[in-house]
Amino acid sequence: MNAAFVAGGISPLETAESLRAELDRWKISADVHGGYGLALVSVWVGLVVWCDGDRFWWRTGWDDRRERFTYAWHPAIEPARAARRVAFRYRDLRDAPPPSEPIA
């Protein structure tokens, strides 16, 4: 069996492309990059979705108490529902004020 494929026979790149297509329905542009058994869907600054062919996962915030990032995940067999959740995160990031002032 090819290492690029998971047990179900769908590669991370194929599942990432399915997410990208669903994000396009939300009018959200994204790029897909694959390699080393993973695929990345680059959506926005601070919003990258990883895919291993089985699930999607992305950062949702920071846990001050544990001093680490928090993540959300969704099964890769539901790219439309995952795209909806990613679209909500995208909206939150777009609506948030910039973390610092631009340098003139």
C-alpha positions in Angstrom: 0.0 0.0 0.0 1.3 3.5 -0.9 2.2 5.5 2.2 0.3 8.5 0.8 -3.0 6.7 1.3 -4.8 6.0 4.5 -6.7 2.8 5.4 -9.8 4.1 3.7 -7.9 4.6 0.4 -8.2 8.4 0.3 -5.1 10.4 0.4 -4.6 13.5 2.6 -4.2 15.6 -0.6 -7.6 14.4 -1.9 -9.4 15.1 1.3 -7.7 18.5 1.5 -8.8 19.3 -2.0 -12.4 18.3 -1.0 -12.2 20.9 1.8 -10.8 23.5 -0.5 -13.7 22.9 -2.9 -16.3 23.3 -0.1 -14.6 26.5 1.2 -14.9 27.8 -2.4 -18.7 27.4 -2.0 -18.5 29.8 0.9 -16.5 32.2 -1.4 -13.3 31.5 0.7 -10.2 31.1 -1.4 -7.6 28.6 -0.1 -4.5 26.9 -1.3 -3.6 23.2 -0.8 -0.1 21.9 -0.2 0.8 18.3 0.2 3.7 16.2 1.3 5.1 13.9 4.0 1.8 12.1 4.5 -0.1 15.3 5.3 -1.9 18.1 3.4 -2.3 21.7 4.4 -5.2 24.0 3.4 -4.0 27.6 3.8 -7.0 29.7 4.4 -6.0 33.0 6.1 -3.3 34.4 8.4 -3.4 32.2 11.4 -5.8 29.7 9.8 -4.2 26.6 8.3 -6.1 23.3 8.2 -4.1 20.1 8.5 -5.4 16.9 7.0 -4.1 13.4 7.3 -6.8 11.8 5.2 -8.8 10.8 8.3 -9.5 14.2 9.9 -9.1 17.9 9.5 -7.7 20.0 12.4 -7.0 23.7 12.9 -6.0 26.1 15.7 -8.9 27.8 17.5 -7.1 29.8 20.2 -4.6 29.9 23.0 -5.0 28.4 26.5 -3.2 30.8 28.9 -3.4 28.3 31.8 -1.7 25.5 29.9 0.4 27.8 27.7 -0.5 26.1 24.4 -2.7 26.3 21.4 -6.2 24.8 21.3 -7.5 23.0 18.3 -10.7 21.9 16.7 -11.0 18.9 14.5 -13.6 17.3 12.1 -13.8 14.0 10.3 -12.5 14.2 6.7 -15.5 12.2 5.5 -17.6 15.4 6.1 -15.8 18.1 4.2 -18.9 20.3 3.8 -19.5 20.4 7.5 -15.8 20.9 8.2 -15.8 23.8 5.7 -18.7 25.4 7.5 -16.8 25.3 10.8 -13.7 26.6 9.2 -15.7 29.4 7.6 -16.9 30.5 11.0 -13.3 30.6 12.3 -12.3 32.5 9.1 -15.0 35.1 9.8 -13.9 35.5 13.4 -10.3 36.1 12.3 -11.3 38.5 9.6 -13.5 40.5 12.0 -10.9 40.7 14.8 -8.8 43.8 15.1 -5.2 43.4 13.9 -2.8 42.2 16.6 -0.6 45.3 16.1 -0.5 48.6 14.2 1.1 48.4 10.8 4.6 49.9 10.5 4.6 53.1 8.4 
